[in-house]
Amino acid sequence: MHIAEGFLPVAHCVAWYAVSTPFVIHGARKVIQEAKAHPESRLLLAAAGAFTFVLSSIKLPSVTGSSSHPTGTGLGAVLFRPPVMAFLSTIVLVFQALLLAHGGITTLGANVFSMGVAGPLVGYWFWRISNKLSWHPNVGVFLALAFADLSTYLVTSVQLGLAFPDPESGLAGSVAKFAGVFAISQVPLAIAEGILGVLVFRLLTDVAKPELERLGILRPARKEAVA
């Protein structure tokens, strides 16, 4: 959900920048700390950013002033926790706004909050719940990616509802209308993103298992006792 350039009132743009900035700064610090403490994780950080860039660049027309697309932030949230994705998503959104005319600079704060802050937080929450219930990691990954996607579109609906309240039903009615339009394309996209995330996670399990074990994503295999 990239809100287009110039679509939000100036006051809303400023407010969303103010809300998102602390999360981005905190995320930048976490990325630097991770890269310094574990240089081997840089490739995985880059992969998480690239996954988000590619998926969120798939733009499908939805409602005037915005678009529907996968987000890809749930995978990075599972691997490195949500703060990292606030920073990586900001980089992705800046490049998309400048190079692809996807989103905008004035609406960057709003887009960062929905895709880089709210989405990863909700996705990671579902990942943690899945772990506590001892479900298979693939189930947790699916839930993380699907609900990171869905929560992003819900937050975008709220952002648009705040900017353009319905004259008759007010904020609630406006949010419901935006969410209803988004749901037509976003629900199947979220399911597809969850399935794709599981496939990517299985690939990472094969090629980067030691790193995933170090991050606490996978449990280290128990060594059999020698008789």
N, C-alpha and C positions, 0 to 999 in steps of 0.2 A: 504494500500500500504506500505508494509514493504520492504525497499530495503535491500537485503541480506548482510551479513557480508563480508567485503572485496571487495564489488562490486564497490564502488566509489574510485576514486583516493584519495591519502592522503590529498592533498591540498583542495579538495572539502569537505572531512570529517571535516577538521579543520575549514574551512569557515562556514559550516552549524552549527557546535558547537558554533562558535562565534555569529552567528546570533540568534540562539535559546536560548542561556543561559539567556539573560536579560528577555525574556518572562517567562522563567521557574522560575527565582528568584522572579519576580513580582507576578506570580501566587502563589508561595509558601507563600508569605506574605499575599495575599488575603485569602488563605485557613486558615491560622493561625488567621487572624483577624475575619473571619466569625465564626470559631469554638469557639473563645474566647467570642465574642459578643453574639453569639446565639448557645449555646451548643446543643440545640434541633435540629440544622440543621446537626449535625454530621452524623446521619443515612442517611439523604438525600445525603450528600456529598459522603458517602460510596456507596450508591446505584448508583450514577452517575458514580463513578469509576468502580464499578462492571459491570455496563451495558456496558461501553466502553471496559473493559477487555474481557467480554464474546463475544461480537459481533466482535471485532477486532481479536479474536483468531480463527475465522472461516476462514480458509485459502483455497483459490481456486487458482490453478495454472493459471498464466496469461502470462506474458512475461518473458524471461530469466532474472534472477536476481531480480525479484520482484513477488508480488502476489496480488490477488484481494480479498477484504473482506469488509464487512460493517465496519464502524468506531465507531458509537455510541457516537461520541463527541457532536453532535448537541443538544442532550437532556441536557447534563450538561451545555452547553453554554446558553441554554434557562433558566435553573434554577438558575445558579450562575454567568453567564456572561463568556466571553471567557478566561480571564486570569487564572481563576481557572482550566480550562481544559488543559492549557499548563503544569501545574504542575501534575495534575492527569494523563494525557496522558504519561508524562515522566515515572511515576511510572509503569504504565501499560506496556510501551514499554521495560523498563529494565527487568521486570519480564518475559515478553515474550521472550526476547532475551536470558536470562540466563536459563530459565526453558523449553521453547518450541522450541528453535532454530528458532524463528520467528523474522526476522529482525536481528539486530546485534548491537554491542557496537560501532564499528567504524562508522557505519552509523546512530547512534542514533540521532545525531544532525539533520540530514536531515529528518529522520522519525518524530521527534518531531515537526519540523517546518511544515511539510505537514499535519500531523494528529492532532497535538496539538495546533498549532498556526493558520495556514491558514484556516483549515476546520471550527473550532469553530467561527472564526471571520466572515466568509461568512455566516455560518448558522445563527448566531445571527443577522446579517444584514437583512436576509430575515424574521426572526421573528419580528424585529422592523418594517419592511415595512408592514407586515401583520397586525400588531397592529394599525399602522397609518391609514390603509385602513379599520379598524374596521371589519376585517374578523374574523371568529370563531377561537378560540385558537387552535382547532384541525388542521385547515388549516396551521396556523403558525408553529405548531410543525412539521407537515409533510414537509413543505418547509425547515425548519431549518435542519432537519436530512438528507433529500435528498440532499440538496445543500452543506452541510458540507461534505458529502461523495463525491460528484462529484468534489468539489473544491480540496479535498485532492488528488484525482487521477490526476487532472490537474497539481497541483504543483509537484507531483511526476514525471509526464511526463516532466515537465520543468527541474527538477533536473537531470533526466536521459539524457535529451537532452543536457544539459550543459556539462555533463561528457562524452557523446558519440555523438558529432555532426556528422551529415551525411556528408560524403566526398563530395557529389554532391550538396545537397540542404542546407547544413549548419544546424544551430540551429533550425530554423523554421521547416525544413523538418524532422529533428529528433524528435522534440516534437510532430509533427503531427502524425508521425508513432507510437510512444509510446502511444499517446492518443487514436489513432484509435484502437490499440490492446486492451487497457484497456476498451474502451467503450463497447466492445462486452459483457463483464461480468459485468462491473460496473454500467451501466445505469439501468438494471433490479434490481441489488442489491440495488441501491440508492432508487428506488421506493419501494422495499420491506422493506428497513430500515425505510423509512418515514411512511409506514403503521404500522409497529411494534411500532415505536415511539409514534404514536397516541394512540395505545392500552395501552402502558405503561403509557402514560400521563393520560389517563382516569382512570387507576387504581390508580395513585398517587392522582388524584382529589378526589377519594373516601376515601383514607386512610390518606392523608396528606393535606387536603384542607386548614386548618388554616396556615400551613407553606407556602403553595403556595401563599396564600393571603398576608402573611407577606413579601414574596419575590417580590411581585408585579406581579406575574404571572397571578393570578386570581383576579378579582375585588371582594371585599367583598360584600356579599348580602345586599341589602338595607333593613333596618328594617321598617316595616309598622308602620305608625303613629297610636298611640293609640287615639281613639276618646274620 
